[in-house]
Amino acid sequence: MMVLYYPLVMDHHVELAIKLRSLFVSLIHGFFVKAALEYDLGLARSYMAGHYVVEPLENSSDYCDVLRPAVDECNQVLGDPSGLTRLFLLFIGNRDRPDLYKHRKAGDRKIYSNTMTNASGLLISKFGSFLNFLRYKLTMDNSERGGSLKNIHAHYDLSNDLFTTFLDQETYMYSSAIYDAVKSPSTKKLVFGGSLEEAQWRKLDTLLDRAQIEPGMSLLDIGFGWGGLSIHAAKKYGCKVVGITLSVEQKALAEQRVRNAGLTEKVTFEVCDYRTFARRPENMGSFDRIVSCEMIEAVGHKHLGEFFWAVEQLLNPSGILVMEAITTPEMRYETYLRSTDFINTIIFPGSCCPSLHALVDAAYCNSCLTLEHVSNIGLHYARTLAEWRRRFNAAEQRVRKLGFDDIFLRVWNYYLTYCEAGFHSQTEHCLVLVFARQGCHAIQPLAETRAIVQAPTMSDSEVKKWLQEKIK
């Protein structure tokens, strides 16, 4: 094995999170072959095969407060999982170096490339990237007739027991939480407090608050996961909830949770494509509110219009759509559409994290819905993913008993750290969006002062006291 020393490029992204000045990566020769053949996907598959790990730092004080492994999280199979996050931040910092754009005009700073030009200078890397992109386009389309079902099955039907090893044990939400966070006056950075469970309850309340849910309303939950939001809406507001999904495994566990909560008369789940559901005459205009929590990523860019068309059919005239969406910044979106990555090829086949512009444009072209409110909770997602990773690795023996091997452990760690780096560097976003038709009086409470004006910043002493209370 070889140990390579990587000088760290301290740019505006990386210096937010990293104290250390180097990364030590242990490699075997197979790494170079895979990386040369498939570029970034080769890097992922090489880690999956065990060709390299990021070594833990010898001195624990070199870790920053945010990017550090949990106790006993580092091992021979994974190396230092948080080291992967640091490695990805290094790549992001090099990709987005300010000197690449400082002499360009504003309009020229957007990145337009494709799967060939986006790869390295090696011809074989360009060819490998092109083949991966071709496979993605030909075999992972989210069509109504089976494509979406196949792609959803590949991830969400892995095993309900697997997901319970790292999700919070109260809501089972597989999406970003919203932690209690304040800005430290001295560091100018956010400080996060509270448990994952508390943060997920806060997120559920936030989505329902944005939707202006009232008792007895009819609610459609598109992509209901394991039923956390549907159950909470029915229990807290007495809503009549219908949920649709394409995951058979998720539906089975979600229905069990509904029965356990005694809400079978309030909550109904169905395996059905959103487009098929919208075509049923009895569903037209029948829902007061629609919530879609991190489902839009499974729709695909060319099907975004179909999603908003479906929502238009299903919402009543004064209805509201609340969407939580992982989004790609506009600056990189065109390149993103012309290439593949680890997430949309291996983890979520066929997925696409749309830009905000793509969502608004799809709504404009295919519905009468207008974007009324936006919140960005991406930094909270970085914290959520780090906690999922720690819980997953702490449950390693449970995961192995479920039949998952070393390769899967590395795949899951690569996935969680890959995403954490994107949100931590703020080069990937998680938005809570509110859509409604013009003149919708139901969204007036979103103009309350508390929803517009930020609370006064705490002093250092107040932040210290706040942290002490959170730790208790």
VOPAGU-2260 file (C-alpha; in pm, 1 decimal, decimal comma):
REM VOPAGU-2260
SITE   aa  ch    i         X         Y         Z
SITE  MET   A    0       0,0       0,0       0,0
SITE  MET   A    1     107,0     358,4     -54,9
SITE  VAL   A    2      43,0     668,1     147,7
SITE  LEU   A    3      -4,6     986,0     -53,5
SITE  TYR   A    4      18,9    1335,6      89,3
SITE  TYR   A    5    -235,5    1583,3     -39,5
SITE  PRO   A    6    -171,3    1953,3      22,8
SITE  LEU   A    7    -494,5    2115,2     119,4
SITE  VAL   A    8    -629,8    2400,0     -90,3
SITE  MET   A    9    -774,8    2639,6     166,2
SITE  ASP   A   10   -1048,0    2817,8     -23,6
SITE  HIS   A   11   -1372,2    2976,3      91,8
SITE  HIS   A   12   -1549,5    2636,2     105,4
SITE  VAL   A   13   -1289,7    2418,7     271,0
SITE  GLU   A   14   -1170,6    2659,2     536,6
SITE  LEU   A   15   -1519,6    2664,4     682,7
SITE  ALA   A   16   -1474,0    2316,0     814,6
SITE  ILE   A   17   -1116,5    2190,4     814,5
SITE  LYS   A   18    -831,7    2263,8    1053,0
SITE  LEU   A   19    -592,9    1999,5     927,8
SITE  ARG   A   20    -349,9    2079,9     648,4
SITE  SER   A   21    -321,7    1740,9     486,5
SITE  LEU   A   22    -508,5    1423,0     403,6
SITE  PHE   A   23    -343,5    1083,9     416,3
SITE  VAL   A   24    -497,1     835,2     176,1
SITE  SER   A   25    -387,4     471,7     171,5
SITE  LEU   A   26    -407,4     325,0    -177,8
SITE  ILE   A   27    -349,2       3,8    -365,3
SITE  HIS   A   28    -270,6      -3,0    -736,7
SITE  GLY   A   29    -625,8     -98,8    -842,2
SITE  PHE   A   30    -730,5     252,8    -746,4
SITE  PHE   A   31    -546,7     405,6   -1041,9
SITE  VAL   A   32    -704,9     165,5   -1290,5
SITE  LYS   A   33   -1062,6     236,8   -1181,6
SITE  ALA   A   34   -1007,8     612,0   -1150,9
SITE  ALA   A   35    -852,2     620,7   -1500,3
SITE  LEU   A   36   -1133,7     413,5   -1651,9
SITE  GLU   A   37   -1433,7     594,5   -1498,8
SITE  TYR   A   38   -1312,4     923,2   -1352,5
SITE  ASP   A   39   -1533,0    1023,9   -1054,2
SITE  LEU   A   40   -1740,2     704,4   -1064,6
SITE  GLY   A   41   -1412,3     516,2   -1072,7
SITE  LEU   A   42   -1313,9     692,5    -751,4
SITE  ALA   A   43   -1639,1     574,7    -592,3
SITE  ARG   A   44   -1614,1     217,0    -717,1
SITE  SER   A   45   -1251,6     200,8    -608,9
SITE  TYR   A   46   -1349,7     290,2    -252,6
SITE  MET   A   47   -1634,4      38,6    -266,5
SITE  ALA   A   48   -1382,2    -229,5    -368,1
SITE  GLY   A   49   -1153,2    -138,6     -78,1
SITE  HIS   A   50    -875,2       6,1    -294,1
SITE  TYR   A   51    -826,8     306,5     -66,2
SITE  VAL   A   52    -929,2     458,6     265,7
SITE  VAL   A   53    -865,6     794,1     429,5
SITE  GLU   A   54    -650,3     738,8     735,2
SITE  PRO   A   55    -763,4     882,8    1072,0
SITE  LEU   A   56    -558,7    1170,4    1207,6
SITE  GLU   A   57    -304,4    1078,0    1471,1
SITE  ASN   A   58    -389,6    1375,5    1689,5
SITE  SER   A   59    -760,6    1410,3    1765,2
SITE  SER   A   60    -713,6    1782,7    1831,0
SITE  ASP   A   61    -649,3    1826,7    1456,8
SITE  TYR   A   62   -1015,1    1755,3    1387,8
SITE  CYS   A   63   -1253,1    2048,5    1376,3
SITE  ASP   A   64   -1564,9    2045,1    1591,5
SITE  VAL   A   65   -1791,0    1953,7    1300,9
SITE  LEU   A   66   -1596,3    1704,3    1088,5
SITE  ARG   A   67   -1477,4    1440,9    1331,8
SITE  PRO   A   68   -1550,9    1068,2    1356,8
SITE  ALA   A   69   -1748,5     924,1    1645,0
SITE  VAL   A   70   -1572,8     710,8    1905,4
SITE  ASP   A   71   -1474,1     372,2    1754,8
SITE  GLU   A   72   -1603,1     477,6    1410,7
SITE  CYS   A   73   -1265,4     434,2    1238,2
SITE  ASN   A   74   -1167,4      80,5    1139,1
SITE  GLN   A   75    -975,9    -118,2     879,7
SITE  VAL   A   76   -1275,4    -153,1     646,0
SITE  LEU   A   77   -1380,3     213,3     639,7
SITE  GLY   A   78   -1070,8     402,6     745,3
SITE  ASP   A   79   -1186,5     738,7     883,6
SITE  PRO   A   80   -1538,3     797,6     747,3
SITE  SER   A   81   -1525,7    1167,9     829,8
SITE  GLY   A   82   -1201,3    1175,3     632,3
SITE  LEU   A   83   -1404,6    1103,6     321,0
SITE  THR   A   84   -1603,6    1419,2     389,4
SITE  ARG   A   85   -1278,8    1614,4     416,3
SITE  LEU   A   86   -1155,0    1458,5      92,2
SITE  PHE   A   87   -1474,3    1559,4     -89,9
SITE  LEU   A   88   -1446,3    1911,4      49,3
SITE  LEU   A   89   -1095,8    1924,3     -93,9
SITE  PHE   A   90   -1229,3    1824,8    -437,4
SITE  ILE   A   91   -1509,1    2082,0    -413,1
SITE  GLY   A   92   -1261,1    2350,4    -311,6
SITE  ASN   A   93   -1041,9    2275,1    -612,0
SITE  ARG   A   94   -1338,4    2259,5    -849,7
SITE  ASP   A   95   -1475,5    2594,6    -731,9
SITE  ARG   A   96   -1149,6    2787,4    -689,1
SITE  PRO   A   97   -1227,3    3161,7    -704,6
SITE  ASP   A   98    -932,6    3226,1    -937,6
SITE  LEU   A   99   -1108,5    3024,8   -1208,5
SITE  TYR   A  100   -1382,5    3287,0   -1232,4
SITE  LYS   A  101   -1246,5    3617,7   -1105,3
SITE  HIS   A  102   -1153,1    3745,3   -1452,8
SITE  ARG   A  103   -1477,9    3638,0   -1615,1
SITE  LYS   A  104   -1788,2    3846,4   -1665,7
SITE  ALA   A  105   -2083,8    3753,1   -1448,4
SITE  GLY   A  106   -2266,3    3581,0   -1732,7
SITE  ASP   A  107   -1959,5    3374,6   -1820,0
SITE  ARG   A  108   -1915,9    3228,5   -1472,7
SITE  LYS   A  109   -2169,5    2955,1   -1526,8
SITE  ILE   A  110   -2015,4    2619,4   -1606,7
SITE  TYR   A  111   -2128,3    2458,2   -1931,0
SITE  SER   A  112   -1966,4    2124,9   -2007,5
SITE  ASN   A  113   -2068,1    1766,3   -2070,1
SITE  THR   A  114   -1976,7    1414,0   -1972,2
SITE  MET   A  115   -1673,4    1421,4   -2205,1
SITE  THR   A  116   -1525,2    1762,1   -2122,1
SITE  ASN   A  117   -1607,6    1720,9   -1753,4
SITE  ALA   A  118   -1374,9    1420,2   -1722,4
SITE  SER   A  119    -998,9    1432,1   -1679,5
SITE  GLY   A  120    -749,5    1477,7   -1961,6
SITE  LEU   A  121    -717,1    1102,2   -2011,7
SITE  LEU   A  122    -898,1     981,5   -2321,7
SITE  ILE   A  123    -991,8     657,6   -2146,7
SITE  SER   A  124   -1156,6     856,6   -1865,0
SITE  LYS   A  125   -1363,7    1050,7   -2115,3
SITE  PHE   A  126   -1473,4     728,9   -2281,7
SITE  GLY   A  127   -1563,6     567,9   -1948,0
SITE  SER   A  128   -1760,0     875,2   -1840,8
SITE  PHE   A  129   -1948,1     874,0   -2169,8
SITE  LEU   A  130   -2044,5     506,0   -2131,0
SITE  ASN   A  131   -2173,7     571,0   -1777,5
SITE  PHE   A  132   -2378,0     866,6   -1903,1
SITE  LEU   A  133   -2518,6     659,3   -2190,4
SITE  ARG   A  134   -2620,8     382,6   -1950,6
SITE  TYR   A  135   -2785,9     638,3   -1723,8
SITE  LYS   A  136   -2988,2     791,8   -2006,8
SITE  LEU   A  137   -3094,1     460,0   -2162,3
SITE  THR   A  138   -3171,5     247,0   -1857,4
SITE  MET   A  139   -3266,8     480,1   -1570,7
SITE  ASP   A  140   -3548,0     694,1   -1709,6
SITE  ASN   A  141   -3830,8     773,5   -1466,1
SITE  SER   A  142   -4113,1     684,3   -1699,8
SITE  GLU   A  143   -4463,9     615,5   -1574,8
SITE  ARG   A  144   -4463,8     263,4   -1717,1
SITE  GLY   A  145   -4216,8      91,2   -1492,2
SITE  GLY   A  146   -3909,3     315,4   -1502,5
SITE  SER   A  147   -3984,0     502,0   -1180,6
SITE  LEU   A  148   -4094,3     182,4   -1004,0
SITE  LYS   A  149   -3767,5       6,6   -1092,7
SITE  ASN   A  150   -3552,6     298,8    -979,1
SITE  ILE   A  151   -3736,8     339,5    -648,1
SITE  HIS   A  152   -3717,0     -33,8    -579,9
SITE  ALA   A  153   -3338,4     -26,5    -623,7
SITE  HIS   A  154   -3294,4     196,4    -317,6
SITE  TYR   A  155   -3598,1     213,2     -92,9
SITE  ASP   A  156   -3676,7    -157,6     -99,5
SITE  LEU   A  157   -3330,2    -265,9      16,6
SITE  SER   A  158   -3459,0    -347,6     366,0
SITE  ASN   A  159   -3674,1    -161,6     616,0
SITE  ASP   A  160   -3452,7    -300,3     891,8
SITE  LEU   A  161   -3148,8    -141,3     725,9
SITE  PHE   A  162   -3297,1     207,2     738,0
SITE  THR   A  163   -3400,5     169,0    1100,8
SITE  THR   A  164   -3032,9     130,4    1193,6
SITE  PHE   A  165   -2967,7     500,1    1132,2
SITE  LEU   A  166   -3294,5     695,3    1103,4
SITE  ASP   A  167   -3444,3     856,5    1410,7
SITE  GLN   A  168   -3658,9     608,7    1599,6
SITE  GLU   A  169   -3965,6     831,2    1636,3
SITE  THR   A  170   -4055,4     976,2    1296,0
SITE  TYR   A  171   -3849,7     752,4    1061,5
SITE  MET   A  172   -3799,2    1054,5     835,0
SITE  TYR   A  173   -3546,5     992,1     555,3
SITE  SER   A  174   -3491,3    1360,7     479,7
SITE  SER   A  175   -3320,9    1661,6     630,9
SITE  ALA   A  176   -3399,9    1749,0     987,9
SITE  ILE   A  177   -3410,1    2106,8    1117,7
SITE  TYR   A  178   -3190,6    2144,8    1422,7
SITE  ASP   A  179   -3203,4    2419,6    1680,1
SITE  ALA   A  180   -2926,8    2641,5    1544,5
SITE  VAL   A  181   -2790,5    2983,5    1636,2
SITE  LYS   A  182   -2506,1    3196,3    1500,1
SITE  SER   A  183   -2207,0    3243,6    1725,0
SITE  PRO   A  184   -2109,4    3614,3    1728,8
SITE  SER   A  185   -1739,6    3530,3    1769,2
SITE  THR   A  186   -1702,7    3268,4    1493,4
SITE  LYS   A  187   -1990,2    3388,2    1272,2
SITE  LYS   A  188   -2080,5    3020,7    1220,6
SITE  LEU   A  189   -2391,3    2824,3    1308,2
SITE  VAL   A  190   -2392,7    2618,7    1625,2
SITE  PHE   A  191   -2635,0    2325,6    1624,0
SITE  GLY   A  192   -2811,3    2182,4    1926,4
SITE  GLY   A  193   -3057,5    1908,4    2009,6
SITE  SER   A  194   -3102,4    1546,9    1906,4
SITE  LEU   A  195   -3192,0    1406,9    1565,3
SITE  GLU   A  196   -3532,7    1308,3    1700,4
SITE  GLU   A  197   -3607,6    1664,4    1816,9
SITE  ALA   A  198   -3485,0    1803,2    1485,6
SITE  GLN   A  199   -3709,7    1573,3    1280,9
SITE  TRP   A  200   -4017,5    1667,0    1481,6
SITE  ARG   A  201   -3927,5    2031,9    1422,2
SITE  LYS   A  202   -3902,4    1966,5    1049,2
SITE  LEU   A  203   -4243,4    1797,8    1036,2
SITE  ASP   A  204   -4402,3    2088,8    1220,6
SITE  THR   A  205   -4230,9    2331,0     983,3
SITE  LEU   A  206   -4367,1    2160,1     671,2
SITE  LEU   A  207   -4719,4    2149,8     811,9
SITE  ASP   A  208   -4691,3    2511,1     927,5
SITE  ARG   A  209   -4581,2    2617,5     578,9
SITE  ALA   A  210   -4884,6    2435,5     438,6
SITE  GLN   A  211   -5115,0    2618,8     679,8
SITE  ILE   A  212   -5279,2    2291,4     778,7
SITE  GLU   A  213   -5608,5    2320,4     962,5
SITE  PRO   A  214   -5811,0    2051,6    1140,9
SITE  GLY   A  215   -6006,9    1823,1     911,7
SITE  MET   A  216   -5830,0    1917,2     589,6
SITE  SER   A  217   -5758,4    1661,5     317,7
SITE  LEU   A  218   -5384,8    1608,4     265,4
SITE  LEU   A  219   -5198,3    1421,8      -7,2
SITE  ASP   A  220   -4849,0    1302,9      87,5
SITE  ILE   A  221   -4658,0    1225,3    -234,3
SITE  GLY   A  222   -4373,3     988,5    -151,0
SITE  PHE   A  223   -4471,7     930,7     211,8
SITE  GLY   A  224   -4165,6     725,0     307,5
SITE  TRP   A  225   -4233,4     539,0     629,5
SITE  GLY   A  226   -4535,3     754,4     708,9
SITE  GLY   A  227   -4386,3    1000,9     957,3
SITE  LEU   A  228   -4544,0    1316,2     814,5
SITE  SER   A  229   -4878,5    1151,5     735,0
SITE  ILE   A  230   -4912,7    1010,6    1085,7
SITE  HIS   A  231   -4815,1    1342,3    1245,6
SITE  ALA   A  232   -5065,7    1538,0    1033,5
SITE  ALA   A  233   -5347,1    1296,9    1116,0
SITE  LYS   A  234   -5265,1    1284,7    1485,2
SITE  LYS   A  235   -5203,4    1657,4    1541,0
SITE  TYR   A  236   -5461,9    1808,0    1306,6
SITE  GLY   A  237   -5711,6    1530,4    1244,8
SITE  CYS   A  238   -5640,4    1547,2     870,7
SITE  LYS   A  239   -5772,2    1291,3     628,6
SITE  VAL   A  240   -5444,2    1180,0     470,1
SITE  VAL   A  241   -5381,4     988,0     150,6
SITE  GLY   A  242   -5025,1     884,5      74,4
SITE  ILE   A  243   -4883,3     745,8    -249,8
SITE  THR   A  244   -4549,1     575,2    -305,8
SITE  LEU   A  245   -4374,1     332,7    -539,2
SITE  SER   A  246   -4198,7     143,8    -258,2
SITE  VAL   A  247   -4372,5    -176,3    -148,9
SITE  GLU   A  248   -4140,4    -216,6     151,4
SITE  GLN   A  249   -4200,5     135,9     277,3
SITE  LYS   A  250   -4576,5      99,3     242,7
SITE  ALA   A  251   -4577,5    -221,7     449,0
SITE  LEU   A  252   -4394,2     -66,7     743,9
SITE  ALA   A  253   -4581,6     263,8     716,7
SITE  GLU   A  254   -4917,0      85,0     732,9
SITE  GLN   A  255   -4801,0    -106,9    1038,8
SITE  ARG   A  256   -4708,8     221,8    1206,1
SITE  VAL   A  257   -5051,0     366,3    1117,3
SITE  ARG   A  258   -5219,8      65,4    1278,8
SITE  ASN   A  259   -5003,4      98,8    1587,7
SITE  ALA   A  260   -5104,5     465,0    1614,2
SITE  GLY   A  261   -5475,0     380,1    1579,0
SITE  LEU   A  262   -5513,8     600,2    1270,2
SITE  THR   A  263   -5644,4     355,2    1011,1
SITE  GLU   A  264   -5957,8     565,2     959,4
SITE  LYS   A  265   -5751,7     878,2     899,6
SITE  VAL   A  266   -5458,9     757,2     688,2
SITE  THR   A  267   -5463,6     556,0     365,5
SITE  PHE   A  268   -5154,6     451,0     170,7
SITE  GLU   A  269   -5130,2     325,1    -185,5
SITE  VAL   A  270   -4860,2     208,9    -427,6
SITE  CYS   A  271   -4930,5     432,7    -725,5
SITE  ASP   A  272   -4743,1     664,4    -961,7
SITE  TYR   A  273   -4835,4    1031,3    -907,9
SITE  ARG   A  274   -4931,3    1065,8   -1275,5
SITE  THR   A  275   -5166,1     768,3   -1264,7
SITE  PHE   A  276   -5318,1     896,8    -939,8
SITE  ALA   A  277   -5380,3    1241,2   -1093,0
SITE  ARG   A  278   -5568,2    1095,4   -1391,0
SITE  ARG   A  279   -5838,7     940,5   -1177,5
SITE  PRO   A  280   -6152,1    1155,6   -1212,2
SITE  GLU   A  281   -6245,2    1116,8    -845,9
SITE  ASN   A  282   -5914,0    1275,6    -736,6
SITE  MET   A  283   -5937,3    1595,3    -939,0
SITE  GLY   A  284   -5938,6    1902,6    -713,8
SITE  SER   A  285   -5999,8    1690,2    -405,9
SITE  PHE   A  286   -5706,0    1789,4    -183,9
SITE  ASP   A  287   -5669,7    2100,1      31,1
SITE  ARG   A  288   -5297,5    2052,2      70,6
SITE  ILE   A  289   -5022,4    1850,1     -97,0
SITE  VAL   A  290   -4686,2    1782,3      65,8
SITE  SER   A  291   -4389,0    1628,2    -113,0
SITE  CYS   A  292   -4086,1    1574,7     109,0
SITE  GLU   A  293   -3770,4    1498,7     -91,1
SITE  MET   A  294   -3959,5    1306,8    -356,4
SITE  ILE   A  295   -3900,5    1549,0    -645,3
SITE  GLU   A  296   -3543,5    1418,5    -685,7
SITE  ALA   A  297   -3686,8    1087,9    -809,3
SITE  VAL   A  298   -3895,6    1258,3   -1079,5
SITE  GLY   A  299   -3618,4    1339,9   -1327,8
SITE  HIS   A  300   -3556,7    1667,6   -1510,2
SITE  LYS   A  301   -3766,1    1593,0   -1816,9
SITE  HIS   A  302   -4061,3    1482,4   -1601,3
SITE  LEU   A  303   -4074,4    1789,5   -1372,0
SITE  GLY   A  304   -4355,4    1934,9   -1580,2
SITE  GLU   A  305   -4558,7    1615,9   -1535,8
SITE  PHE   A  306   -4524,6    1648,5   -1159,4
SITE  PHE   A  307   -4659,8    2004,9   -1153,2
SITE  TRP   A  308   -4933,6    1908,8   -1398,3
SITE  ALA   A  309   -5039,5    1633,2   -1157,4
SITE  VAL   A  310   -5040,4    1871,3    -859,8
SITE  GLU   A  311   -5250,0    2117,5   -1060,7
SITE  GLN   A  312   -5511,5    1846,5   -1121,6
SITE  LEU   A  313   -5524,2    1734,6    -759,7
SITE  LEU   A  314   -5528,6    2063,1    -565,0
SITE  ASN   A  315   -5853,2    2244,1    -500,5
SITE  PRO   A  316   -5866,9    2614,0    -602,9
SITE  SER   A  317   -5732,9    2745,4    -269,1
SITE  GLY   A  318   -5486,3    2461,0    -221,9
SITE  ILE   A  319   -5118,5    2479,4    -126,5
SITE  LEU   A  320   -4821,9    2264,4    -229,3
SITE  VAL   A  321   -4528,4    2240,0      11,8
SITE  MET   A  322   -4217,6    2075,8    -127,5
SITE  GLU   A  323   -3889,4    1989,2      37,3
SITE  ALA   A  324   -3635,5    1952,6    -241,7
SITE  ILE   A  325   -3265,6    1884,7    -277,4
SITE  THR   A  326   -3151,9    2128,0    -543,6
SITE  THR   A  327   -2843,8    2192,5    -756,4
SITE  PRO   A  328   -2722,5    2554,6    -786,7
SITE  GLU   A  329   -2797,3    2712,4   -1123,0
SITE  MET   A  330   -2426,9    2768,6   -1189,4
SITE  ARG   A  331   -2362,5    2395,7   -1226,2
SITE  TYR   A  332   -2701,0    2268,9   -1337,4
SITE  GLU   A  333   -2641,1    2245,5   -1711,9
SITE  THR   A  334   -2322,7    2045,1   -1656,1
SITE  TYR   A  335   -2504,0    1828,5   -1400,8
SITE  LEU   A  336   -2769,6    1741,5   -1658,8
SITE  ARG   A  337   -2503,8    1640,1   -1911,2
SITE  SER   A  338   -2314,3    1403,3   -1684,0
SITE  THR   A  339   -2356,1    1129,8   -1424,2
SITE  ASP   A  340   -2240,1    1102,2   -1065,9
SITE  PHE   A  341   -2225,4     854,1    -780,9
SITE  ILE   A  342   -2572,1     943,2    -651,7
SITE  ASN   A  343   -2781,2     924,2    -969,7
SITE  THR   A  344   -2603,8     611,9   -1095,0
SITE  ILE   A  345   -2538,1     393,7    -789,6
SITE  ILE   A  346   -2740,5     518,6    -491,2
SITE  PHE   A  347   -3059,4     664,7    -642,2
SITE  PRO   A  348   -3068,8     536,2   -1002,8
SITE  GLY   A  349   -3222,4     788,1   -1239,6
SITE  SER   A  350   -3243,2    1066,1    -982,1
SITE  CYS   A  351   -3198,7    1435,2   -1055,5
SITE  CYS   A  352   -3162,9    1719,4    -804,7
SITE  PRO   A  353   -3322,4    2005,3   -1000,6
SITE  SER   A  354   -3224,9    2368,7    -981,4
SITE  LEU   A  355   -3471,5    2613,2    -829,7
SITE  HIS   A  356   -3505,6    2773,4   -1173,0
SITE  ALA   A  357   -3594,8    2435,1   -1326,7
SITE  LEU   A  358   -3869,4    2384,7   -1067,8
SITE  VAL   A  359   -4016,9    2731,8   -1111,4
SITE  ASP   A  360   -4001,8    2701,4   -1489,7
SITE  ALA   A  361   -4173,7    2359,6   -1480,5
SITE  ALA   A  362   -4446,9    2502,3   -1256,6
SITE  TYR   A  363   -4492,2    2800,5   -1490,4
SITE  CYS   A  364   -4513,7    2589,1   -1806,1
SITE  ASN   A  365   -4741,3    2315,8   -1670,0
SITE  SER   A  366   -4959,0    2469,0   -1398,3
SITE  CYS   A  367   -5094,2    2791,5   -1252,6
SITE  LEU   A  368   -4880,4    2755,1    -940,7
SITE  THR   A  369   -4651,9    3035,8    -823,6
SITE  LEU   A  370   -4357,0    3007,9    -586,6
SITE  GLU   A  371   -4458,2    3196,8    -272,1
SITE  HIS   A  372   -4197,3    3114,3      -7,7
SITE  VAL   A  373   -3843,8    2967,1      11,4
SITE  SER   A  374   -3624,7    2848,7     300,3
SITE  ASN   A  375   -3282,4    2686,1     267,6
SITE  ILE   A  376   -3206,2    2415,9     527,7
SITE  GLY   A  377   -2900,6    2271,4     352,2
SITE  LEU   A  378   -2663,0    2322,0     646,4
SITE  HIS   A  379   -2906,6    2129,7     865,1
SITE  TYR   A  380   -2885,3    1845,8     613,2
SITE  ALA   A  381   -2507,6    1825,3     658,1
SITE  ARG   A  382   -2564,2    1777,1    1029,6
SITE  THR   A  383   -2839,1    1520,4     964,0
SITE  LEU   A  384   -2620,2    1314,3     731,6
SITE  ALA   A  385   -2330,1    1314,4     978,3
SITE  GLU   A  386   -2561,0    1182,7    1249,8
SITE  TRP   A  387   -2702,5     915,6    1017,7
SITE  ARG   A  388   -2346,7     805,1     939,2
SITE  ARG   A  389   -2251,1     780,1    1306,5
SITE  ARG   A  390   -2563,1     579,2    1387,5
SITE  PHE   A  391   -2516,2     351,6    1087,8
SITE  ASN   A  392   -2156,3     273,5    1177,9
SITE  ALA   A  393   -2246,3     221,3    1543,4
SITE  ALA   A  394   -2495,7     -43,5    1425,9
SITE  GLU   A  395   -2242,0    -225,5    1207,3
SITE  GLN   A  396   -2307,3    -566,5    1362,4
SITE  ARG   A  397   -2682,7    -529,6    1306,7
SITE  VAL   A  398   -2618,1    -430,7     945,1
SITE  ARG   A  399   -2397,3    -736,2     890,1
SITE  LYS   A  400   -2660,0    -967,4    1040,7
SITE  LEU   A  401   -2902,9    -834,0     779,5
SITE  GLY   A  402   -2672,9    -977,4     512,3
SITE  PHE   A  403   -2479,2    -665,2     411,3
SITE  ASP   A  404   -2102,6    -698,6     363,6
SITE  ASP   A  405   -1789,1    -481,5     365,1
SITE  ILE   A  406   -1866,1    -347,6      18,1
SITE  PHE   A  407   -2208,2    -224,3     125,4
SITE  LEU   A  408   -2066,7     -64,2     441,1
SITE  ARG   A  409   -1824,8     131,4     225,6
SITE  VAL   A  410   -2096,8     221,8     -28,0
SITE  TRP   A  411   -2320,5     363,7     244,2
SITE  ASN   A  412   -2041,1     560,7     407,7
SITE  TYR   A  413   -1933,9     701,1      71,4
SITE  TYR   A  414   -2295,3     802,1       3,3
SITE  LEU   A  415   -2351,4     974,6     337,3
SITE  THR   A  416   -2018,0    1160,1     338,7
SITE  TYR   A  417   -2047,6    1253,3     -31,0
SITE  CYS   A  418   -2379,8    1424,2      40,0
SITE  GLU   A  419   -2262,0    1575,5     368,1
SITE  ALA   A  420   -1974,7    1751,1     188,1
SITE  GLY   A  421   -2213,4    1896,8     -70,8
SITE  PHE   A  422   -2441,5    2049,2     190,5
SITE  HIS   A  423   -2160,0    2151,4     424,3
SITE  SER   A  424   -1989,2    2345,4     143,9
SITE  GLN   A  425   -2325,9    2493,5      40,8
SITE  THR   A  426   -2276,1    2371,6    -315,1
SITE  GLU   A  427   -2590,2    2160,6    -281,7
SITE  HIS   A  428   -2908,8    2296,8    -129,1
SITE  CYS   A  429   -3216,9    2167,9      49,0
SITE  LEU   A  430   -3511,1    2401,7       1,1
SITE  VAL   A  431   -3853,9    2415,3     160,5
SITE  LEU   A  432   -4078,6    2564,1    -109,1
SITE  VAL   A  433   -4438,2    2682,9     -95,9
SITE  PHE   A  434   -4641,7    2696,2    -418,1
SITE  ALA   A  435   -4996,9    2827,2    -457,7
SITE  ARG   A  436   -5218,2    2987,4    -718,8
SITE  GLN   A  437   -5233,3    3365,7    -734,5
SITE  GLY   A  438   -5462,9    3526,6    -480,7
SITE  CYS   A  439   -5438,5    3236,5    -233,7
SITE  HIS   A  440   -5541,8    3392,9      97,9
SITE  ALA   A  441   -5445,9    3080,0     291,4
SITE  ILE   A  442   -5076,0    3172,2     270,7
SITE  GLN   A  443   -5121,9    3515,0     433,4
SITE  PRO   A  444   -4981,7    3393,5     769,8
SITE  LEU   A  445   -4645,8    3338,7     595,1
SITE  ALA   A  446   -4622,6    3719,9     587,5
SITE  GLU   A  447   -4628,8    3743,1     966,5
SITE  THR   A  448   -4339,6    3941,1    1108,4
SITE  ARG   A  449   -4199,1    3633,3    1282,9
SITE  ALA   A  450   -4176,1    3460,5     944,9
SITE  ILE   A  451   -3987,0    3748,2     784,4
SITE  VAL   A  452   -3769,8    3914,2    1048,0
SITE  GLN   A  453   -3487,4    3718,6    1209,5
SITE  ALA   A  454   -3463,2    3706,9    1587,1
SITE  PRO   A  455   -3181,9    3917,9    1738,0
SITE  THR   A  456   -2841,6    3747,7    1738,5
SITE  MET   A  457   -2737,5    3598,4    2072,6
SITE  SER   A  458   -2427,3    3718,7    2253,5
SITE  ASP   A  459   -2135,6    3482,3    2317,0
SITE  SER   A  460   -2245,2    3433,2    2677,1
SITE  GLU   A  461   -2601,7    3357,6    2568,1
SITE  VAL   A  462   -2477,4    3105,2    2310,6
SITE  LYS   A  463   -2261,3    2937,2    2576,2
SITE  LYS   A  464   -2557,7    2912,7    2812,5
SITE  TRP   A  465   -2776,8    2784,9    2528,2
SITE  LEU   A  466   -2521,5    2511,8    2445,0
SITE  GLN   A  467   -2499,5    2405,4    2809,5
SITE  GLU   A  468   -2876,8    2366,4    2820,9
SITE  LYS   A  469   -2872,5    2160,0    2499,5
SITE  ILE   A  470   -2606,5    1924,9    2633,4
SITE  LYS   A  471   -2800,5    1850,3    2953,7
